[in-house]
């Protein structure tokens, strides 16, 4: 009887322990299930077609070209490999257009057959190349939405890397101070301070950034708008700080006393010992702190959404609005019709984010296992 | 020699000043929000319903919503997390499967909260058909804090000295009896710290609830698990960025931010107190 109880408990506990693994598997399955359908979709909005006159020599158009045409930026067929004729655009407004040689029309597919002398332009499907290599993110543009993740990816990386650059010197300084210099009493004050910094909700950081930092940055830098990559980086730096401090301080503490004492015995000063012995000794741990900090910054949503201005342009300076991947998901998912191309494109963004953070977790795992081996 | 010493003094002072700078930033954030928010907080604010396009009234529905999400997600994460922690720290053989479980828990902790939101929406809201509801939000948030509960449980159990277990076995107790009667009671306060910290985490998270439960404006209290609710962090986001009159709703936003800050402060103080008592007892 006792044995059966023991066995049952053991199994229940094992099942609980497996929940996190199960959750990760489910997350992968569900993100992919909702996301990959994107690449089976026609590039034109479902149920609609782009038609030109049957005699038009232009056979294929890329999504970017269609956008240029319908935005009026390209107004002559000669730019697209056709004859030197102006382009006439018909948008679908509940009536069937009168077509001529020069027209391009965006109409429901069911009416194509009722138009004499027209031909559907082959737009193909949304390709992974267009998605991962695209430089424009216009998910609601008509007739052809553009899902190019490069501006979002660039925005995420700019903001996160800048944040780490700001946070790293401070994070290291605090970690060194806490692990090496601080008297016990001050250590007892600093620890809760760091925990408090980690505990403040991201939306509160975002709000503080929005009402304090953004106007401050706008005024002091004389910018047209204060919502910039810089504002995002500053807020993220504060938010990533606790992660960097905690992990780096833990790493510093693993350095054996003997190593330090040996250095001091050789006549090195305390500073020389810290910078030449202690830090090199736990370099992999500090690297892990940096990588984890980047992970925290990459995935941060609300604060970034509130202070970066959300312009989906590849940034050329820190003082321009940018848009990150998490902010895009948060801002657009509510408006994207479930199951549509936009919705799927956002789930694909989730997949990208998932794999970035997975990569980060794995590299931290490798770093810390290397450290463990060193110790043995 | 004195040159070397002076250089060290300079570097150490830079380090001290940088540390002080960060403490200053925290004081700035807290001070600003407390000063601005204190004027907005009143009994009416805490117990009233939002009105006038969210420019006046109170935040009771958001407080109630956040409380129900905290209760729901803890009900999910606490049992699973504690069981899981007991398994990995007391039972787990040191083999590949356990290593995999550990890595997976770490990975789960690293996944951004917005990805949890996407996942919760596609599994709980759509596939399982819960709709935007407390139950969908609680399950999503529960998964989010699970790694935190597991980690604190493991640490609490590992802090219990091995000799206590050996003494219990020597008296003829089984493993389950040892864990239930000896190890768990000793580790309990520290496990509670994990619980309290996850309460703090859950009450501040916005991204996971955006698409699983949060309501823009719903001036009534939740009645069942399948209700949508307002929640404090999302309410702050709405007030700060997309209210009907952002300038007029600023005082409401400051008040909401202060309530969130107060929750975090209380939680950190509580966790600190429990931890201090625990460490004392262990020694």
Interface residues (C-beta under 8 A of the other chain):
Chain A: X2 X5 X6 X9 X10 X12 X13 X14 X16 X17 X18 X19 X20 X21 X23 X24 X26 X27 X30 X31 X33 X34 X169 X170 X173 X174 X176 X177 X178 X181 X190 X192 X193 X195 X196 X197 X199 X200 X201 X202 X203 X204 X205 X206 X207 X208 X210 X211 X212 X238 X241 X269 X270 X271 X272 X292 X295 X298 X299 X300 X301 X302 X306 X326 X329 X330 X333 X334 X338 X346 X347 X350 X353 X354 X357 X358 X360 X361 X362 X364 X365
Chain B: X4 X5 X7 X8 X11 X12 X14 X15 X16 X18 X19 X21 X22 X23 X25 X26 X29 X30 X32 X33 X79 X80 X81 X83 X84 X86 X87 X88 X91 X92 X100 X101 X103 X104 X105 X106 X107 X108 X110 X111 X112 X113 X114 X115 X116 X117 X118 X119 X121 X122 X123 X126 X127 X143 X146 X147 X150 X174 X175 X176 X197 X200 X201 X203 X204 X205 X206 X207 X210 X211 X233 X234 X236 X237 X240 X241 X250 X253 X257 X260 X261 X264 X265 X267 X268 X271 X272
